[in-house]
Amino acid sequence: MAITLESPIEAVLGTSKHAAKFTKGLGLRTVGDLLYHFPRRYLRTADLSQTPQLHEGEMLTVLGEVVRSAVRQHTDRRTGRPAYRVETQLRAGGADLQLTFFSKSQRVAEWRKGVLAPGVRGVFVGKAGSFRNQWQLANPQMVVFGDPSDASSAGEAADNELAVEALTELFPIYPLTAGLQHWDVMRAVRFARQVVEDVTDVIPEQLRETYAVPGLREALDLIHAPHEPGDVQRAQHRFRFEEALGLQLVLGRRRRALEALATTARTGGTGNLLAAFDDRLPFTLTTGQQEIGAEIEAALARPHPMNRLLQGEVGSGKTLVALRAMLRVVDSGGQAALLAPTEVLAQQHHRSITAMLGDLAASGMSGGLFAGDQEQTHVELLTGSMTKTQRKEPLSRITTGEAGIVIGTHALLQDQVMFDDLGLVVVDEQHRFGVEQRAALTDKAGTPPHLLVMTATPIPRTVAMTVFGDLEVSTLTELPAGRAEIQTNLVSLVDHPAWISRVWERVKEEAEKGHQVYVVAPRISGDEPEQGERDQRDFDADGNEVAATKVQLSAVDEVADELTHGPLQGLKVAKLHGKLPAEEKERTMSAFAAGDIDVLIATTVIEVGVDVPNATTMVILDADRFGVSQLHQLRGRIGRGGLHGLCLLVSHAETGTPARERLDAVAQTTDGFELSRVDLDQRREGDVLGASQSGRRSSLESLRVLRDEETILRAREAAEKLLSSDADLERTPLLAERVAEIEETTSADYLEKS
């Protein structure tokens, strides 16, 4: 029976003692899964006859023969107890290299000396170092070739010889699981490449020639057994292009499907709410707000749904742009809904939009009537904490259409919420909502509504083209007048534990000037996080998770108690988090906005939408637990009233860790676009589309949207050409199958969150 990419992996593993580690540990089920399990990086196979070319700390792969081995005893400096080391002289490429293996046990040391007997050959992987003018590897990983005359080790020796038979200048380093070594994977992959048949290529030959990508079988050989760096580059280009092409075809088909939908054009009709609102603005719109406002008005006037992403820095005026779009829809006889991720943010939006509208926002029974020449409309708030009685009248006005603008949380998605004519859905901080939630709201419209999604996390061009490729993108780059500079400092408690006292002194100084301060903590009480929040995860260069610094994380309840009775005694301190009753949250935010509270100790509920111009200082405790974008969002809450801002990032993160690098980046710039690149680079390719649960063919593992910008552009061009001439991909059935697989996966769900 022929072995194909779809064959079970057991077809090439056979009775290998490591078979379960491939299937359970690495999650590889088919031969294709194994062949798509690519090396993460490559090590140079050292030529020890050219030792001047070696570098201290360089990872090396050495193939050589043992000259001699000896056990030495020494005293462990940490414990004072006897310890042992095996010193092995290795001959490789005409030069000698010392291998040193450390052990607490004499028995283990003697055993290792026996394994490394004179004449034994093997491969050794480790970090180069020099000791007494000789190059050495300390505690290297190794695979040795036993004596084939020994029947008990003959099979293993032969297998090990096969594992390095084709060893070239580049030694592949694979993602591993406990109990597997790189050569175990090398051996399995090498055999699979030899026996697999019918390697069908999803990229048609003409496309491969046009975009200079190698065929699938050649690319698999090049990526697993390269002879030079150029081989790796050619193979990686092929697989990145393959992934980018599949994704761009999915997005291209989705764009075409959206354009084919019919909806009600919202031209503004004879209404005058928007004109009245613009007349009352006490300032001039920025050029960007005017231009994007015109783009949105033109899109709303078309007979197919607008699907637009509005991005811009914190404070760039996105909410004002969205409100003008909502008023245009109300002028057209329709309704607009604004979906916010938290109750605090929904309340803030309701408060600020009502304030901006002034007497254009109806109250009591006056909705829909005229006040002089100015038409009014109800602005309703709907949240989950409202009682049945509190919801009764708003629900009635939403159903009859009397409420033109509806602001709410997930409560808007409930079945009993019915709109008369929902024309526009605005989603704030789109990354907080899943596809099902967005669909639940848009499904409440009689015809597909227009959609505007907003984010204060700027998105690099290739991300917008990749993750949000089915949306038109508008970017606000200007900041309105009155935004002040924010100074950001890292307070490292690892290097300077006493600095925390100065942090609270600085807070007190600012409060005594009449200004207000936010203190942000990653926990509510004990180790309880804010609902929906997770600590930032960090990874090393090999993709392995880096353990966070083990400290007791700051929590709002405990910090509030400590500061109130300690360094901030005498100041008016309050706390805010998602588990407080709605009335208390509203009361606290109103008091803080009114200046009645000096210091607000909160979780990330204040991350977006909270606007208190007198707040000048923010202290973020355990700042390493937050991601780059979240830190930038939080920092954007200060400096909003023309007053100089100060943000202090308090952390125990060690120098050289990804967490420390992240904090340094945030401290060095307030450019959201630059930080978004840092953020994406740290999260790496695994988070671009989320982790797929349905196999290698639908998950993006090779593509990185920053590094591979040119590849994505070329793939988008290829996808557009293919779809223009063959919208259903009938002439490329393998590509059509790949697109269908992507559309059915959780990755597609992530795409739809856009």
Protein Blocks (a to p, Z undefined) as FASTA:
>chain_A
ZZdfklcfklmnmmafklmmmmmmnopabfklmmmmccfbdcddddfklmmlpcehiacd
dddddfbdcddddddfklopacddddddddeehiacddddddfbfklmmmmmmmmgghia
cddddddddeehiacdehiacdddddfklmklmmmmmmmmmmmmmgcfbdcdddddehia
fklmmmmmmmmmmmpghiacfbdfklmmmnopacfklmmmmmmmcfbfklmmmmmmmmmm
mmmmmmmmmmmmmmmmmmmpccdddehpaafklmmmmmmpcbdcdfklmmmmmmmmmmmm
pcbdcdddddddehilmmmmmmmmmmmmmmnopacddddfbfklmmmmmmmmmmmnmmml
cghjlgoiaehjbccdddddddfklcfklmmmmmmmmmnomambdcddfklmpmklccfb
dcbdcdehkllpcfklmmmmmmmpmbdcddddddfbdcdfklmmmmmmmbccdddfbdce
hiacdddddddfklmmmlmmmmmmmmmmmmmnopacddddfbfbhjaccehiacdddddf
kopacdddddddddfklmmmmmmmmmmgoiacddddfkbcfklmmmmmmmmmnopafbdc
ddfklmgopacfklmbdcdehkllpcfklmmmmmmmgoklopacddddddfbdehiaklm
mmmmmmmpccfklmmmmmmmmnommlmnopafebjklccfkbcfklmmmmmmmmmmmmmm
mmmmomnommmmmlmmmmmmmmmmmklmmmmmZZ
